[in-house]
Amino acid sequence: MRSAMSRRAFVASAVAGVSLSGWLSRLATQAAEEKLAKSCVLLWMSGGPSHLDTFDLKPEGPANVRGEFRPIDTSVPGIQISEHFPKLAQQMQHAAVLRSMSTLESDHQLATYHVHTGYQKRAGGVAFPSLGAITSHELGRQDFPLPNFVCIGNGPRQSTRSGFLGPDHQPLDVLNPERGTDYLESLASEEEFARQYGLLGRLNSSFQKVYRADSARAHASALERAVRMMNAEQKRAFDLSQEPEAVRERYGRGSFGQGCLMARRLIETEVRFVEVMMGDGVGWDTHNNNFPRTKSLSLEADAAMATLIDDLRARGRLDSTLIIWMGEFGRSPQITSGAGRNHWARAWSTVLAGGGIRGGQVVGRTDEQAAQVVDRPIGVSDFLATVCTVLGIDHARENQAPGVKRPISIVDSSKKVTVISEVL
C-alpha cells in the first residue's frame, strides 16, 4: 500500500493548516524541558557502497584491490577514512565505524529486505516489518499528528513497508524533498471538505462492517492519518523554504542533502524514524566506473551527513538521535575490467553516529584485502539488535502476525544474537 503522501488525488482536497510562526523554536523549548525520547535517521545508500573506497581502505593492498583513493586522518587519532569524506572525518568523535559486517544476501532486493527487516525474504512467507515500522510501533505515539515513520527520496520502497504490523505504521513517502507537501493544502472550503470527508467515512464504515477487508482498513487508516496531518502545525517541517539559504547550502542542494535537512526538521517535531534514500537509479551499484561515481556520491553524502550531525549537536538533539549510514552490502576487493567492483556481502562497513553511542572508534577488522572478517563479525541480527538497544527497544520482544501460529520476535531469534556492546 502506498502512503497518504502518494494519494495525491485525495490530498489535493485537504484542509488548509493554520499558519503559525516560530513553531520549531517552541517545540525545541518544550522538548528541552523533558527527557528526549530516542529517534533514528537511516541514511540509505542504495546499491551497496564500496567499503574499500569509503570506510575500510587498504592502501597497502595489491594494485587491483586498493583502488584510487587515499585515506585521511580524522578527529580521532588512529582512525582513517576516505579522502572524499573530509567533513565527516572531523566529526569522527561522534561516530563508530563497524568494519566487520558479514551478511547472507548478495542480491540487491533480498539484501535490502534482509537488513531492513532482520529476516530473509521467502516467497509466500510472512511480510516482516522494516526497522522504521518497528520503531513506529514501539516508540511512536498514536495521537501524534504526523506519521511516526517518514521515508524521503527515491529508492527501494518495498523493503520499507510495515509488513504484518499493519497500515498504522506504514511510512509517509516524500519522493521529492524540494516539493515537500505540495499537495497538502485545501482546494475546498473547510466546511465543504468536512462534509465530503464525513460522507466518505460513513461509506467506508458501512463497507468495512460488511466485508471486514484488510484493504478497507488500510485505506481508512491512510485517510485518517492524512487528515490529521493536514491540520497539524508540525506539517511545517516539510517546508524547507523556512530554512535560511546558507543552511540549505551546507547540507547540499541535491535531493539527498535536502532530504537530510528535512529529516532534521522532522526529528525536531518528534518524528521517531526518518529514512533518507540516496542513489536513485544505479546509485552505489558500481559495477563500472566505480571511482568517479563513488567519489561524487561520497562527497554528496559527506556534506549532508556531517552537517546533520553538527546541526543536531548544536540543537541538543544528537544524543537522542541515532544516525545510521549503510547500504545493503559492500563491493568486491578485486577491481573489474570495467574499473568497477561487484557485490560483496562477506565483509563490509556501516557507520553509527549520535544516539548516545560511544563514538570515536572502529569495531571489527577485515583482512588485508577487505575480503573476509578476521575480528568481531557482525551479522544482520547483531546489528539490528544493537540499533534496537540504542533506541530503547527490546529486540527480543515478540509480536503476533495475522495467520501465523507462533509469535515473531523483533529480531530473528533463530540465530545467535550478539549486541555490539562496544558502542553502548
C-alpha positions in Angstrom: 0.0 0.0 0.0 1.3 3.5 -0.8 1.3 6.0 2.0 -1.0 9.0 2.3 1.6 11.3 0.7 1.3 9.3 -2.5 -2.5 9.6 -2.7 -2.4 12.9 -4.5 -6.0 12.9 -5.6 -7.2 12.7 -2.0 -4.6 15.0 -0.5 -5.4 17.7 -3.1 -8.6 18.3 -1.3 -7.1 18.7 2.1 -8.0 21.2 4.8 -5.6 24.1 4.9 -3.5 24.3 8.1 -3.2 27.3 10.3 -0.2 29.5 9.6 1.9 29.7 12.7 5.3 31.2 13.1 8.1 30.1 15.4 6.7 26.6 15.9 10.1 25.0 15.6 11.6 27.1 18.4 8.5 26.4 20.6 8.8 22.7 20.0 12.5 22.8 20.8 11.9 24.7 24.0 9.2 22.2 25.1 11.5 19.2 24.3 14.3 20.8 26.3 12.1 20.8 29.3 11.7 17.0 29.2 13.9 14.0 28.6 14.0 13.4 24.8 12.8 10.1 23.6 15.1 8.4 21.1 14.7 8.9 17.3 16.6 7.4 14.3 17.7 8.7 10.9 18.7 6.0 8.5 20.8 7.2 5.6 20.3 4.5 3.0 23.0 4.2 0.3 21.1 2.3 -2.4 23.1 -0.1 -4.5 25.8 -1.1 -1.9 28.7 1.3 -1.4 32.3 0.1 -1.6 33.7 -0.3 1.8 37.2 -0.3 0.3 36.6 3.2 -1.0 34.8 4.7 1.9 35.5 3.4 5.4 37.8 0.4 5.1 40.6 1.5 2.8 43.6 -0.8 2.2 46.4 1.5 1.0 49.0 -1.3 1.4 47.0 -3.9 -0.6 47.7 -5.0 -4.2 47.0 -2.6 -7.0 43.9 -4.5 -8.2 42.4 -4.1 -4.7 43.5 -0.8 -3.1 41.9 1.5 -5.7 42.5 5.2 -6.4 41.5 6.9 -3.1 43.8 7.7 -0.3 42.9 7.5 3.4 42.9 10.7 5.5 43.2 11.3 9.2 40.1 12.0 11.3 39.4 13.9 14.5 40.2 10.7 16.3 43.9 9.6 16.2 44.4 6.3 14.5 41.1 6.3 12.6 41.3 7.0 8.8 38.6 7.1 6.2 38.3 8.1 2.5 39.6 11.4 1.4 36.2 12.1 0.0 34.6 12.2 3.4 36.6 15.2 4.7 33.8 16.8 6.7 32.7 13.6 8.3 36.3 12.9 9.2 36.1 16.0 11.5 33.0 14.6 13.2 34.5 11.1 13.9 34.4 11.6 17.7 30.7 11.2 17.4 30.7 8.1 15.2 31.6 4.4 15.3 32.7 2.6 12.1 31.6 -1.0 12.0 34.1 -2.7 9.6 33.1 -6.3 10.2 29.6 -6.6 8.8 29.1 -10.0 7.3 25.7 -10.9 5.9 23.9 -13.6 3.9 22.4 -12.0 0.8 24.3 -10.5 -2.2 21.2 -9.8 -4.4 20.1 -6.2 -4.1 16.4 -6.9 -3.4 17.0 -9.7 -1.0 19.8 -8.0 0.8 17.9 -4.7 1.2 14.9 -6.6 2.6 17.2 -8.6 5.0 19.0 -5.6 6.5 15.8 -3.5 6.8 13.7 -6.2 8.5 16.3 -8.6 10.1 14.7 -11.5 8.3 15.5 -13.2 5.0 12.7 -12.9 2.4 10.9 -16.1 1.4 8.4 -16.5 -1.4 4.9 -16.6 0.1 6.2 -16.1 3.6 5.5 -13.6 6.3 5.7 -9.9 5.4 8.1 -8.7 8.0 8.1 -5.0 9.2 11.1 -2.8 8.4 13.1 -1.1 11.1 11.2 2.1 10.6 7.9 0.4 11.1 9.2 -1.4 14.2 10.3 1.9 15.6 7.0 3.5 14.9 5.2 0.6 16.6 7.5 0.5 19.6 8.2 4.2 20.2 5.6 6.1 18.2 2.7 8.0 19.7 -0.8 7.1 18.4 -2.0 10.7 19.0 0.9 12.2 17.1 -0.4 14.3 14.1 2.5 13.3 11.8 3.4 9.8 10.8 5.9 8.3 13.2 7.9 7.0 10.1 8.8 9.1 7.1 10.7 7.9 4.1 12.4 10.6 1.9 13.7 10.2 -1.7 13.7 7.6 -4.4 14.7 4.1 -3.5 13.6 0.5 -2.8 10.3 1.2 -1.1 9.3 -2.5 -1.0 11.7 -3.0 1.9 10.5 -0.1 4.0 6.9 -1.3 4.5 5.2 -2.1 7.7 4.5 -5.7 6.9 2.3 -7.5 9.5 2.3 -4.5 11.8 -0.4 -3.0 9.6 -1.3 0.3 7.9 -0.9 2.5 11.0 2.9 2.0 10.8 3.4 2.5 7.0 5.8 5.2 6.2 4.8 8.5 4.7 6.6 8.7 1.4 8.1 12.0 0.3 9.6 11.4 -3.1 11.0 14.9 -3.6 12.1 17.0 -0.5 12.1 20.2 -2.6 8.4 19.9 -3.1 7.6 18.5 0.4 3.9 18.6 0.9 2.8 20.5 -2.2 -0.5 18.6 -2.3 -1.4 19.1 1.3 -3.3 22.3 1.0 -7.0 22.7 0.6 -8.8 23.3 -2.7 -12.1 23.5 -1.0 -13.5 25.4 2.0 -13.2 23.8 5.4 -16.9 23.3 5.6 -17.1 21.6 2.2 -14.2 19.3 3.0 -15.7 18.3 6.4 -18.9 17.4 4.6 -17.2 15.3 2.0 -14.9 13.6 4.4 -17.8 12.8 6.7 -19.7 11.2 3.8 -16.7 9.2 2.8 -16.2 8.0 6.4 -19.8 6.7 6.5 -19.4 4.9 3.2 -16.1 3.3 4.3 -17.6 2.3 7.7 -20.6 0.6 6.0 -18.2 -1.3 3.6 -15.9 -2.4 6.4 -18.8 -3.7 8.5 -20.0 -5.9 5.6 -16.7 -7.1 4.2 -14.1 -6.6 7.0 -11.4 -6.4 4.4 -7.8 -5.5 5.3 -7.5 -3.3 2.3 -10.5 -1.2 3.6 -8.9 -0.8 7.0 -5.6 0.2 5.3 -7.5 2.8 3.2 -9.3 4.2 6.2 -6.1 4.4 8.2 -4.3 6.3 5.4 -7.2 8.8 5.1 -7.3 9.3 8.9 -3.6 9.9 9.1 -3.7 12.3 6.2 -6.4 14.4 7.6 -4.8 14.6 11.0 -1.6 15.8 9.4 -3.4 18.4 7.3 -4.5 20.2 10.4 -1.2 19.9 12.3 1.2 22.8 12.8 4.0 20.2 12.7 3.5 19.8 8.9 5.7 22.9 8.6 8.6 20.5 9.0 8.1 19.5 5.3 8.6 23.1 4.1 12.3 23.6 3.5 11.7 27.2 2.4 11.5 28.1 6.1 15.3 27.4 6.3 18.0 30.0 5.6 19.7 29.6 2.3 23.0 29.3 4.0 21.8 26.2 5.9 20.4 24.6 2.8 23.7 25.1 1.0 25.6 23.5 3.9 23.5 20.3 3.5 23.9 20.3 -0.3 21.3 21.3 -2.8 20.8 17.8 -4.2 17.9 15.6 -3.2 19.9 13.7 -0.6 21.2 16.8 1.2 17.8 18.4 1.3 16.3 15.1 2.5 18.7 15.2 5.4 17.7 18.7 6.2 14.0 17.6 6.2 15.0 14.7 8.4 16.4 17.1 11.0 13.3 19.2 10.9 11.1 16.1 11.3 13.2 14.9 14.2 12.7 18.2 15.9 8.9 17.6 15.8 9.4 14.2 17.5 9.0 12.0 14.4 10.6 8.8 15.6 12.1 7.4 12.4 13.2 9.0 9.1 14.8 7.2 6.3 16.6 9.3 3.6 17.5 7.4 0.4 20.5 8.1 -1.8 21.2 6.5 -5.1 18.2 6.8 -7.4 18.7 4.6 -10.4 22.2 2.9 -10.5 23.3 4.7 -7.3 26.2 3.0 -5.5 25.9 -0.1 -7.7 29.3 0.5 -9.2 30.0 -2.5 -11.5 31.6 0.0 -13.8 33.3 3.4 -13.3 33.5 2.8 -9.6 35.9 5.5 -8.7 34.4 8.7 -10.3 30.9 7.7 -9.2 31.9 6.7 -5.7 33.9 10.0 -5.4 30.8 12.0 -6.4 28.4 10.1 -4.2 30.8 10.2 -1.3 31.2 14.0 -1.4 27.5 14.5 -1.6 26.9 12.1 1.3 29.7 13.7 3.3 28.3 17.2 3.3 24.9 16.1 4.2 25.8 13.6 6.9 28.4 15.8 8.6 26.0 18.8 8.6 23.2 16.7 10.0 25.5 15.5 12.9 26.7 19.1 13.6 23.2 20.5 13.3 21.7 18.0 15.7 24.6 18.5 18.2 24.1 22.3 18.1 20.4 21.9 18.8 20.8 19.4 21.6 19.4 16.5 19.7 22.4 14.4 18.8 22.5 12.2 21.9 18.8 11.4 21.4 19.1 10.8 17.6 20.8 7.7 16.2 22.2 8.2 12.7 22.8 5.1 10.6 24.8 5.2 7.3 24.6 1.9 5.4 23.7 0.1 2.2 22.7 -3.5 1.6 26.3 -4.8 1.3 29.8 -3.8 0.2 31.8 -4.2 -3.0 34.3 -6.8 -4.1 38.0 -6.3 -3.4 39.1 -7.1 -6.9 38.6 -4.3 -9.4 36.8 -5.5 -12.6 37.9 -4.9 -16.2 35.3 -2.1 -16.3 37.0 -0.3 -13.4 34.2 -1.4 -11.1 33.5 -3.6 -8.1 30.9 -6.3 -7.8 28.6 -7.2 -5.0 30.2 -8.4 -1.7 28.3 -9.4 1.4 31.1 -11.3 3.2 32.7 -8.2 4.7 31.6 -4.6 4.6 31.1 -1.4 6.7 28.4 0.6 8.3 28.6 3.8 10.4 26.7 4.8 13.5 26.6 8.3 15.0 24.8 10.1 17.8 22.1 8.4 19.8 24.3 8.4 22.9 26.7 5.7 21.5 30.4 5.6 22.2 31.8 7.4 19.2 35.4 7.8 18.1 36.1 4.1 17.5 36.3 1.3 14.9 34.6 -2.0 15.7 35.8 -5.1 13.8 38.5 -5.8 11.3 38.9 -7.3 7.8 41.8 -9.0 6.2 44.5 -7.2 4.1 42.1 -7.2 1.1 38.9 -6.4 3.0 37.6 -9.7 1.7 36.9 -11.5 4.9 36.1 -10.5 8.5 39.0 -11.5 10.8 37.8 -9.9 14.0 34.4 -9.3 15.6 32.0 -10.4 12.8 28.6 -8.6 12.9 25.5 -10.2 11.3 22.2 -8.6 10.5 20.6 -9.8 13.7 23.5 -8.4 15.8 23.3 -5.1 14.0 19.6 -4.6 14.3 19.6 -5.8 17.9 22.2 -3.2 18.7 20.2 -0.4 17.0 17.1 -1.5 18.9 19.1 -1.4 22.2 20.4 2.1 21.5 16.8 3.2 20.7 15.4 1.6 23.9 13.6 -1.2 22.1 13.6 -4.8 23.5 14.8 -6.7 20.4 13.6 -10.0 21.9 10.0 -8.8 22.3 7.5 -10.8 20.2 4.6 -9.7 18.0 1.8 -11.8 16.7 1.4 -11.8 12.9 -2.0 -12.5 11.4 -2.4 -16.0 10.2 0.9 -17.1 11.9 0.6 -19.5 14.9 3.9 -18.6 16.5 4.9 -15.2 17.9 7.7 -13.4 15.9 10.5 -11.6 17.7 11.5 -8.2 16.6 15.0 -9.5 15.7 15.3 -13.1 14.3 15.8 -15.3 17.4 16.5 -18.4 15.3 20.1 -17.1 15.1 22.5 -16.3 18.0 22.3 -12.6 18.6 25.2 -10.6 20.0 24.7 -7.0 20.7 27.7 -4.8 19.8 28.5 -3.8 23.4 31.5 -1.7 22.3 29.2 1.1 21.1 26.8 1.1 24.1 
